[in-house]
Amino acid sequence: MKRVSMQHVHALPGVSGGEIPGGCTLSVCHEEWGYAFCVRGDGGELLLLAGEAFEEGRDGTNGKDGRARESVAGNPFLSRRDYKRVFVAACYREKMLVPERFYREEVLSLPWMLHGDCTGDDRLLCYRVKEWDARVVGALPASVEQLYRELQPECTFLPGGAPLARMAVRTCARDREYIFADVRDDHVDLLLVRDRQPLLFNAFYHETESDIFYSMLHAARSCQFNERHARLVLTGRVAPGGKLHELLARYWTSPLLVTEPALNALARDTTMNTTPFVHLLNLHACES
């Protein structure tokens, strides 16, 4: 899968030069390969979308090394101290949906430590979905938390799956089956919902578009979905008319690519594929 380039800054006139008014909302998605962020004005209007890949591509250490620190700390938009609200999503592959009655942080920390990507100093993140009586759980490397705390002491950290869960809660109808697929650089997050209740929430590695297709098909059959009639909702690195979109459209009826019209207006490009940025642009809506 081709990674989306985030080397360009899309902003209203004057904003890209640093002229952001006080009282704005900053949202950041921090990934292994780099980070993306957006700024919304006090009235919710989108002012800026930007991002940067860490040098030499994937850093291989979940952003813990010096390249990540230098890139994030050196960004003038991330170091401003006059934001009204700041949200940072840890967009790593490892995540799970845990029923509220089973949620115990001291127990859940063990799977991440055994996985090897996190240590006892790293922090578990949770986002409560009250409609499901459950929590989306992920982990944040300690070095990444310290980095953003130094820049934005009052920031709110969220697991990367929180916006996907919030989208499902907001859009699902009763007596319907939904497959939500958020395609990332090396994995796809799948959330399957029936009658407004989650049945599966997991991440699957992929190397090809066919990997993604078969992961969706396997998940749908595992949940005993009528897979051809389930509503397929796509976000992330999916291009309209691209190979993955065409592959999925052969099996599912009219797969929906979620878009963000506000970004088209900001970028002054009505042909821009806004699907990769949907969850970043709606991260602020996860405020509890």
Wavefront OBJ file of the C-alpha trace (Angstrom):
o trace
v 0.000 0.000 0.000
v 1.236 3.446 -0.867
v 1.632 5.782 2.084
v -0.154 9.120 1.866
v 2.283 12.009 1.599
v 1.772 14.691 4.221
v 4.589 17.007 3.216
v 2.218 19.785 2.157
v 0.407 22.265 4.392
v -3.202 23.084 3.583
v -4.295 26.275 5.308
v -6.384 29.380 5.020
v -4.490 32.441 3.735
v -2.108 33.698 6.419
v -2.499 30.669 8.677
v 0.411 28.746 7.171
v 2.666 31.612 8.217
v 1.774 31.079 11.853
v -1.097 33.566 12.163
v -3.417 31.330 14.170
v -5.731 33.068 16.639
v -5.818 31.980 20.263
v -8.478 29.622 21.562
v -8.193 27.066 18.738
v -8.323 23.271 18.930
v -5.290 21.198 17.947
v -5.697 17.525 16.971
v -2.706 15.245 16.338
v -2.477 11.668 15.064
v 0.925 10.233 15.968
v 1.951 7.116 14.033
v 5.096 5.059 13.594
v 5.907 6.695 10.274
v 5.232 10.289 11.334
v 2.376 12.508 12.414
v -0.462 14.593 10.998
v -2.350 17.393 12.672
v -5.128 19.890 12.100
v -6.209 23.137 13.731
v -9.821 24.260 14.115
v -10.917 27.754 15.030
v -12.995 28.684 18.062
v -16.141 28.227 15.971
v -15.093 24.792 14.713
v -13.951 25.953 11.275
v -10.986 24.101 9.805
v -7.931 26.366 9.566
v -5.025 24.069 8.797
v -4.050 20.483 7.972
v -0.408 19.420 7.891
v 1.985 16.681 8.840
v 5.432 15.253 8.425
v 7.061 11.861 7.933
v 10.014 11.004 10.145
v 13.313 10.892 8.282
v 14.256 7.617 6.596
v 10.608 6.479 6.517
v 9.316 4.151 9.233
v 11.493 4.590 12.274
v 10.879 1.033 13.473
v 10.630 2.066 17.124
v 7.136 3.540 17.372
v 8.510 7.077 17.191
v 10.740 6.703 20.263
v 14.029 7.798 18.706
v 15.571 11.208 18.162
v 14.058 11.734 14.715
v 10.547 11.805 16.151
v 11.498 14.156 18.971
v 13.323 16.560 16.670
v 10.474 16.622 14.152
v 7.621 17.091 16.635
v 9.386 19.474 19.016
v 10.627 21.598 16.134
v 7.176 22.146 14.644
v 5.992 25.689 15.502
v 2.306 24.750 15.337
v 2.694 21.966 17.906
v 4.631 24.073 20.380
v 2.124 26.940 20.699
v 0.711 27.255 24.220
v -2.497 29.177 23.484
v -4.693 26.337 22.214
v -7.998 25.934 24.009
v -8.016 22.146 23.570
v -5.381 19.666 22.419
v -6.018 16.031 21.454
v -3.291 13.502 20.641
v -4.249 10.083 19.252
v -1.759 7.217 19.520
v -2.375 5.539 16.150
v -0.609 2.214 16.573
v -1.810 -1.213 15.484
v -2.371 -2.692 18.943
v -5.855 -1.936 20.257
v -8.849 -3.755 21.692
v -12.439 -3.159 22.722
v -13.026 -4.194 26.341
v -16.455 -4.495 28.048
v -16.666 -2.045 30.924
v -17.242 -4.788 33.480
v -13.919 -6.399 32.535
v -11.819 -3.248 32.376
v -8.889 -3.349 34.806
v -5.826 -1.338 33.840
v -3.430 -3.418 35.920
v -4.559 -6.555 34.057
v -4.731 -5.093 30.544
v -1.190 -3.723 30.715
v 0.185 -7.277 30.542
v -0.707 -7.994 26.870
v 1.178 -4.921 25.687
v 4.230 -5.738 27.791
v 4.242 -9.297 26.449
v 3.923 -7.992 22.904
v 7.297 -6.325 23.312
v 6.495 -2.899 21.852
v 5.731 -1.318 25.216
v 7.336 -1.371 28.629
v 6.049 -1.035 32.143
v 6.599 2.713 31.888
v 4.300 3.103 28.902
v 0.773 4.290 29.432
v -2.491 2.568 28.630
v -5.070 4.804 26.975
v -8.794 4.179 27.100
v -11.831 5.806 25.541
v -15.206 4.952 27.043
v -18.040 4.293 24.609
v -21.046 4.563 26.871
v -23.489 3.404 24.170
v -21.647 0.054 24.112
v -20.740 -0.022 27.813
v -17.169 -0.660 26.703
v -13.782 0.998 26.280
v -11.410 1.272 23.345
v -7.957 0.533 24.759
v -4.506 1.225 23.313
v -1.006 2.041 24.520
v 1.215 5.108 24.286
v 5.022 4.811 24.473
v 6.332 6.725 27.482
v 8.741 8.753 25.361
v 5.916 9.940 23.086
v 3.774 10.944 26.059
v 6.662 12.895 27.561
v 7.327 14.623 24.234
v 3.781 15.937 23.868
v 3.435 16.738 27.583
v 6.455 19.014 27.272
v 4.840 20.844 24.371
v 1.199 20.749 25.529
v 0.921 20.030 29.277
v -2.899 19.917 29.223
v -3.325 17.685 26.183
v -5.804 14.791 26.126
v -4.463 11.446 24.895
v -6.739 9.023 23.071
v -6.269 5.534 21.614
v -6.203 5.569 17.834
v -9.415 3.557 17.528
v -11.545 6.134 19.346
v -12.694 8.118 16.255
v -13.651 4.906 14.443
v -15.793 3.796 17.384
v -17.395 7.223 17.627
v -18.218 7.160 13.902
v -19.898 3.780 14.291
v -21.993 4.926 17.246
v -23.071 8.015 15.333
v -23.989 6.361 12.027
v -25.259 2.823 12.707
v -28.971 2.101 12.394
v -30.930 -0.630 14.110
v -31.406 -4.025 12.465
v -28.472 -3.428 10.111
v -25.000 -4.920 9.772
v -21.951 -2.700 9.243
v -18.312 -3.327 8.452
v -16.120 -0.318 9.263
v -12.628 -0.553 7.789
v -9.921 2.015 8.528
v -6.973 1.231 6.229
v -3.600 2.214 7.674
v -0.101 1.965 6.246
v 0.537 -1.661 7.270
v -2.719 -2.769 8.905
v -6.458 -2.355 8.694
v -8.705 -1.746 11.699
v -11.979 -3.646 11.351
v -15.074 -2.907 13.416
v -18.160 -5.038 12.806
v -21.497 -3.869 14.227
v -24.929 -5.515 14.221
v -28.044 -3.798 15.519
v -25.866 -0.947 16.854
v -23.742 -3.269 19.013
v -20.092 -4.220 18.299
v -19.242 -7.831 17.529
v -15.582 -7.529 16.527
v -12.901 -4.850 16.770
v -9.430 -5.895 15.680
v -6.438 -4.972 13.533
v -5.004 -7.108 10.738
v -1.631 -6.789 9.032
v -1.634 -6.404 5.262
v 0.874 -6.203 2.445
v -1.505 -6.175 -0.521
v -5.034 -5.063 -1.308
v -6.049 -8.733 -1.431
v -4.928 -9.139 2.204
v -7.377 -6.420 3.213
v -10.209 -7.947 1.213
v -9.760 -11.413 2.721
v -9.428 -9.993 6.237
v -12.809 -8.287 5.783
v -14.374 -11.424 4.348
v -13.006 -13.629 7.140
v -14.214 -11.195 9.821
v -17.698 -10.966 8.263
v -18.062 -14.745 8.078
v -16.727 -15.190 11.619
v -19.516 -12.895 12.840
v -22.056 -14.723 10.623
v -22.807 -11.589 8.655
v -24.795 -11.614 5.461
v -21.568 -10.190 4.076
v -22.826 -9.132 0.649
v -25.619 -7.074 2.190
v -23.668 -5.596 5.100
v -22.918 -1.894 4.793
v -19.188 -1.395 4.128
v -17.788 1.947 5.354
v -14.208 2.837 4.378
v -11.773 5.365 5.797
v -8.011 5.724 5.699
v -5.718 5.017 2.774
v -8.355 4.177 0.190
v -8.540 6.066 -3.095
v -11.809 6.395 -5.056
v -11.553 4.114 -8.056
v -8.250 2.689 -6.794
v -7.355 -0.994 -6.833
v -8.665 -1.670 -3.317
v -11.908 0.226 -3.920
v -12.523 -1.655 -7.166
v -11.765 -4.998 -5.519
v -14.211 -4.379 -2.693
v -16.904 -3.059 -5.041
v -16.939 -6.399 -6.879
v -18.180 -8.101 -3.737
v -19.961 -5.481 -1.644
v -22.716 -3.262 -2.989
v -21.613 0.375 -3.166
v -18.899 0.517 -0.475
v -18.995 3.958 1.118
v -15.848 6.076 1.154
v -16.247 8.654 3.900
v -15.055 12.104 2.820
v -14.538 15.512 4.417
v -15.895 18.347 2.229
v -14.407 20.955 4.576
v -10.934 19.800 3.578
v -11.719 20.167 -0.126
v -12.581 23.803 0.503
v -9.472 24.364 2.610
v -7.156 22.786 0.050
v -9.010 24.472 -2.834
v -8.963 21.126 -4.614
v -12.321 19.457 -5.205
v -10.560 16.345 -6.535
v -8.494 15.746 -3.390
v -9.023 12.368 -1.714
v -10.021 13.360 1.819
v -10.766 9.823 3.078
v -7.333 9.374 4.774
v -7.957 12.385 7.029
v -11.513 11.721 8.238
v -10.600 10.483 11.726
v -7.957 13.154 12.309
v -10.421 15.906 11.388
v -13.025 14.473 13.773
v -10.716 13.645 16.662
v -12.037 16.608 18.653
v -15.521 15.033 18.575
v -14.243 12.268 20.889
v -14.100 14.628 23.839
v -15.996 12.988 26.669
l 1 2 3 4 5 6 7 8 9 10 11 12 13 14 15 16 17 18 19 20 21 22 23 24 25 26 27 28 29 30 31 32 33 34 35 36 37 38 39 40 41 42 43 44 45 46 47 48 49 50 51 52 53 54 55 56 57 58 59 60 61 62 63 64 65 66 67 68 69 70 71 72 73 74 75 76 77 78 79 80 81 82 83 84 85 86 87 88 89 90 91 92 93 94 95 96 97 98 99 100 101 102 103 104 105 106 107 108 109 110 111 112 113 114 115 116 117 118 119 120 121 122 123 124 125 126 127 128 129 130 131 132 133 134 135 136 137 138 139 140 141 142 143 144 145 146 147 148 149 150 151 152 153 154 155 156 157 158 159 160 161 162 163 164 165 166 167 168 169 170 171 172 173 174 175 176 177 178 179 180 181 182 183 184 185 186 187 188 189 190 191 192 193 194 195 196 197 198 199 200 201 202 203 204 205 206 207 208 209 210 211 212 213 214 215 216 217 218 219 220 221 222 223 224 225 226 227 228 229 230 231 232 233 234 235 236 237 238 239 240 241 242 243 244 245 246 247 248 249 250 251 252 253 254 255 256 257 258 259 260 261 262 263 264 265 266 267 268 269 270 271 272 273 274 275 276 277 278 279 280 281 282 283 284 285 286 287 288
